[in-house]
Amino acid sequence: MEIKVFESVYEPREDSYLLLRSVKCSSGELVLDMGCGSGIIAVKAALQGAKVIAVDINKEAVKNTLFNARMNNVKIFAIAGDLFSPLKKSLKFDKIFFNPPYLPEKLDEKDVLSLAWSGGKDGIEIILRFLEELPHFLKENGKCFMIVSTLAKLDKIENFLGKISMEKRKISEISFFFERLELWEIKHVKKKTY
Ligand SMILES: C[S@@+](CC[C@H](N)C(=O)[O-])C[C@H]1O[C@@H](n2cnc3c(N)ncnc32)[C@H](O)[C@@H]1O
């Protein structure tokens, strides 16, 4: 896979590579790359034969993803918009990948590159808005893979998951001296049958 990164687009780094390692898709699966940036996640899923939709609030990221798709000879449907808003409500995904903005910094809508890392209050504003809609867009047996950082209020995210009947499992992590990045797998809580 070859990836070029446009100037005003998030340059893939440790969080991107942690998420990238979880991309194991089967041919024909419907996959969403939320906050696609350069398209590094979307392109890998498409190379594995998945049908990929990629969304980013940054229009340059959408152009960058389409550029990288062409360079790697794969098809990706990439669209600009805020989280799930540009998607048809009838879509249900097998897998959803999200490397969200998670730093506890105020959002500045005018600075499009800062939207790649500013997660708003407690670093969880974007994540909670994403999770609110996740159950609707994820198939019953679907899985969401999401990066979180210990710089954000992780207990609040965990509480929220309980409220929306979803559960998480930590799959892997990387530690730095100032933070720890974790990769979470998030699924619907299985309904008990008696
Ligand atoms: C940390 S970067 C990850 C980029 C890429 N997925 C990667 O792993 O390298 C977060 C991305 O989310 C996008 N983003 C931020 N807020 C968003 C929103 N409300 N809706 C859609 N995308 C958003 C940013 O523009 C940025 O491209």
The ligand as a Gaussian input file, in Angstrom:
#p B3LYP/6-31G(d) Opt

LIG

0 1
 C       -6.822000      11.578000      14.252000
 S       -7.336000      11.944000      12.611000
 C       -7.348000      10.300000      11.891000
 C       -7.148000      10.285000      10.406000
 C       -6.945000       8.865000       9.813000
 N       -8.104000       8.038000      10.026000
 C       -5.751000       8.208000      10.420000
 O       -5.932000       7.296000      11.261000
 O       -4.615000       8.610000      10.104000
 C       -9.082000      12.300000      12.862000
 C       -9.846000      12.612000      11.579000
 O      -11.225000      12.834000      11.926000
 C      -11.725000      13.925000      11.174000
 N      -12.860000      14.516000      11.899000
 C      -12.837000      15.338000      12.978000
 N      -14.075000      15.668000      13.358000
 C      -14.914000      15.028000      12.497000
 C      -16.334000      14.994000      12.356000
 N      -17.132000      15.682000      13.197000
 N      -16.865000      14.267000      11.355000
 C      -16.067000      13.574000      10.482000
 N      -14.715000      13.581000      10.565000
 C      -14.142000      14.304000      11.556000
 C      -10.530000      14.860000      11.040000
 O      -10.668000      15.777000       9.980000
 C       -9.372000      13.866000      10.849000
 O       -9.154000      13.582000       9.500000

